[in-house]
Amino acid sequence: MSTVTFDSLNPATGAVVGTHPKASPEAVHEAVGRAETAAAWWGALGHAERKRRLLDYKAVLTQHIRELAALVHEENGKPVGDATLELVLAITHLDWAARNAAKVLGRRRVNTGMIGLNLAATLEYLPLGVVGVIGPWNYPVFTPMGSIAYALAAGNAVVFKPSELTPGIGVRLAELFKESVPEHEVFQTITGLGETGAALAGDPRVKKVAFTGSTATAKRVMAACAENLTPIVAECGGKDAFIVDADADLAAAADACLWGAMSNAGQTCVGVERVYVVDAVYDGFMRELTERAARLKAGEDYGPITMPGQVEIIKRHIDDATKAGKAVTGGPDAVRPPYVDPVIVEDVPEDSPAVREETFGPTITVRRTRDAQEALELANASAYGLGGTIFSRNARRATELARLMRSGMTAINSVISFAGVPALPFGGVGDSGFGRIHGADGLREFARPKAISRQRFAMPGMNLTSFNRGPEELERLVRLITFLHGRRKR
Ligand code: NDP
């Protein structure tokens, strides 16, 4: 075990929260070795026993919710209330994954069709083995748990590398798991910096990597995985749009917009970053929004910027946006590290960094649009495509817009509400990544389909897969296929 260590710091005060080992590549490979043994045991336990253990783990996490929320607050900086909300969501997902794994992944019979009348066919989803989870610091429980819970429920062992900014909470999640599963190292956390994550992604015994972080790092992780043809799930953030249609409840829209943009200091992959408001309600919406924003206080309503390096990016976006557009709340002096006060800028050109690049800060750009169609076109003109929001009183129209939004998830008349519905898959398109966590798709993401066909009896006169097949059998087959599929429908 490496003795080289690093500190995790409280982003608000700079105080040391904890000291953790920088796991060397050798330490990572040892952990993966232990995970391989654990995966064989855990995979063989079966769905019912795994469910029992995971529900017990869920209860353990719930019993420790105050302690865990305090630790998230210390390491990430978010208020304890927001940390608690994050834990509640993670617990809800763990519960869903545990309860639904057997139904989604368990063995079932499938229809064999007319040609396969003499066959019985079954489909089930088997564990992959060892899953590597590389997590971020912005939601250090909810985000990795979206992979960890589903991977465990699917019968895999997990080796988790938390962000170097939030290692303590990652360590605690695995420690508590031992209370429910003491026999083997089914869920381990290894701490370290980027190289530790790289060693995990590059280990050929890791059968899938679930990554959350920047698009640039996702590409590096994919390159490491390509060496062994290891598949990955990549959740790489976004530039989510918030559309306010002419018939929206403006007070509710402004309230949701502000929370979606500023909570967690804007460090949310599905946070609101771009706002498009239909001309007819623009002024009314802006009044509601700026009135509320004026009451918001960094350091009270939301915490500091967790990653010191991010402050420079936020500052660059604000400087650029306020030069080209008009600041209606805050401005360049909103940046007072480690805090950033709310910033709202109007009329920022669509090709500027503040509109195109992920800001990950408590800032938004707002633009007036002719109608919802133009808002949608602008919303979709992004390299990212993770989430998004639509406010409208017309449910049918809002659903239509949501379907046309180029993103993995869209919330209507609420923000981020999809993340709290465990049955809904979570993930993006384009630079936001690929693959899905959560829901049935999230369970299948960490499993491999196993197809089995069994001949129940020999079909008289229809032995097709044999060198003894005669012309009459082929003739019968052509007649059958013509009967089944030969009629054209015009
Ligand atoms: P990164 O993408 O660099 O880090 C994400 C995770 O990957 C961390 O655990 C990190 O470890 C690990 N990692 C870093 N390098 C490698 C590597 N070569 N191989 C394997 N794993 C690696 O994100 P940052 O934390 O630096 O944040 C940068 C930007 O990413 C933010 O500004 C934000 O825009 C975006 N982001 C998006 C998130 C989302 O929710 N989608 C979450 C976090 C960030 P370590 O922390 O030790 O470097």
Residues whose N, C-alpha, C, O or C-beta is under 5 A from the ligand:
A	BS01	NDP	I134 G135 P136 W137 N138 K161 P162 S163 E164 L165 G192 L193 G194 G197 A198 T212 G213 S214 T217 R220 V221 E235 C236 G237 C269 Q310 E358 F360
